Amino acid sequence: MSKLFKSFAKRETGAVTVDWVVLTAAIVGLCGVVFAALYDATGGLGTSVGEYLNEKTIE
């Protein structure tokens, strides 16, 4: 059993896959944070512009 565990611990073939999974998860998380921040900022602006345009009359 000890020999099997040592052999498993020495193998590095799955390390690259784990690195890519962690990197991809970090990028997706960062994109989510950026999207949420931009959505909040532009949502308020869109509401303000809509209210301003509703108050104007067309001549």
Steps between C-alpha positions, in 0.01 A plus 500: 500500500787735584663433162174581320460829687861605431455421131178705491662795679793511254283516188450853366271436204189638671674811635467688172129424486450628853692817414278565199183436697606741774609763248175470305292523818690814604440663162129414504469636854678822405273543197198454724620771739571740214162429340319563829682829553431621147138387515437701817672809360325497163162399644476822700611704202241337276224572749606865525507543123161332466343728759653806336370402158150427636480854640579662165222584257526465126408814316 
